[in-house]
Amino acid sequence: MQVLSESDAAAQFDRILTREVPGRRGLLAWDRLLRAHATLLRQLDSDLESKTGLALADFDVLAQLAIAGGSLRMTDLADRALISRSGMTRRVTRLVHNGLVRRAHADADARGVVVQLTDSGLDRLIVAAPVHVRGVSDLFLTKLDDQDLGILESALAKVTLDCTFG
């Protein structure tokens, strides 16, 4: 098997970008969005875990359940959470084991599974939420002024309105 030189690989990738995105319009913004997202999630996860013992993905599941009034069908939870659908079952199993959520059958459909926030889960969320929100504020919100936030919110709303998941 032949290994391409670094310049050959870079040139091939460059040709693809030029062909697929004329003038490379927006690719720098896309790259910065991805890198900011990854950096922020890593830092938020690290801070939350070190200060509360709760992983960011666990926090997200607990928060989504709380926002929904305490319970969601597993499929709806998977649509709302930041983790992949495939990872949701394992995550919920771990949260059940830790007593933070419980599983129940949906009333109308015994095949459906509902995930419910327990009192212990709500207690953990109440402790973790201020830590998480302070992290979001310190790492993200304070870096942008109101105009930046408005533009970003509007731009991302346009993108998410056009995307469908599931």
N, C-alpha and C positions, 0 to 999 in steps of 0.2 A: 504494500500500500504506500502510495506516494503522499507525502505531507507537503501542503502548499507553503510557500514562503509567506511571511507576514504581509509583505507588500502585495502579493497575489490575492490573498484572502481579503485584505482591505480594499483592493481595487474591485474585486467581484462584488463585495457588499456595497461599495459605493455606486457601482453601476445599477444594482437592484434598487437602491434608494432613489437614484436619479430617474430611473424608468418609472417607478411606481408612484413617486411623489414629486411632480414637476416643481422645480425650484426649491425642493425640500421644505415647502411651506409648512410651518408648524412643527417640524420634527424636533427642533430644539426645545420647544415648549412641551412636547410630549415626553421627551427624555427627562426634562426637569421635573415634570409632574410625577413620573414613575420613580425617580430617585428621591424626591421629597417624600412621597408616600412611603416608600420602603424605609427611609431613614427615620421618619416620624413614628411609624409603627414599631420599628425595632426599639427606639428609645422609650416610647410609651409602654411597650411591653416590659422592657427591662426595669423601668422605674416602678411600674405597678407591681410587678412580681417581687422586687426587692423590698418594697415598702408594705405590701399587703399579703404577699404569698399567692396572689391570684393572677393567673395569666390573662393577657389582654383578650384572648379569644373566649375565655371563661367569663370575663367581665361582660363582653359583648352579648353573650347568650343570656346572662342574667339581666342585663339592661334591656334587651329586646323583650324578654318576658315581662319585665316590670312595665315597660312602655305600653305593652299590649294588655295590661290589666292583670297580669299574673300567669297567663297560660296561652299557649299557641299550639296548633297542630304542628307536628314535626316538619311537614312540608313547608308550612308558612315560616317557621323558625329558620329553616335552611335557606329560604329565599331572602330573609332579612339580615341574617348574620354575615359577618365579614369572612368567615371561614368557608371552605368548600363544602358542598353537599356531602361528598364522600367522607369528610372528616367529622361531620355533624353527629353521626351515630356514635362514634367513639367518644367524642367530646361529651355528649349527653350521658353516655354510660359512665364516664368518669365523674361527672357532676352528680349523678344519681348515687354512685358509690360514696361520694363525699357528703351526701345528704343535702345538697344545695338545690336540687330539683327532683321531681318524681315524674314517672311516666304513668299515664292512665289511658284507657281506651276511650276514643271519642264516643259520645252518647249515641249519635245517629248512625255511626258506622264502626262496628267492633274491629274492623281492620285498621282503622285510622288510629294513630297514636298522638296523644296530647302530652306536651311537656308543661309541667306546672312548677312555678317558683315556690320553694318551701320557705318557712319562716327563717331557717338558717341561711338560705340563699339570699333572702332580702336583707338579713343582717350583714352578710358579707358585702353585698352591693352597697349598702349604706356606708360602710367603712371605706370601700374602695372608690366610690364615686368622687368624693372630693379630691382624692389623690390624682385620679385620672383627669378630672376637669382642670385642675391646676396645671398638670402636664400639658394638656391641650393649649391652655392659655399661654404658658411660658414658652413652649416650643413653636407655637403656630400663631395664635391670635395677636400676641404682642409684636410680632415681626411685621404685621400688615396694618395699614391704616384703614379707615372706614371705606374709602374709595376702592382700595385694593380688594377688600373683602366683598364689596358689592359686585365688582367686576368678576371676581372669581366665582362667586355664588351664581351669578347670571350665566356665565360661560359653562359651568359644570351642569347647571340645570338643563341647558340646551342639549348637552351630550347625553345626560341620563334619561331625558324624555324620549330620545330616539333609540335607546337600548332596551331590549327585553331579555329577561333571563328566565330560564326554566323551560 
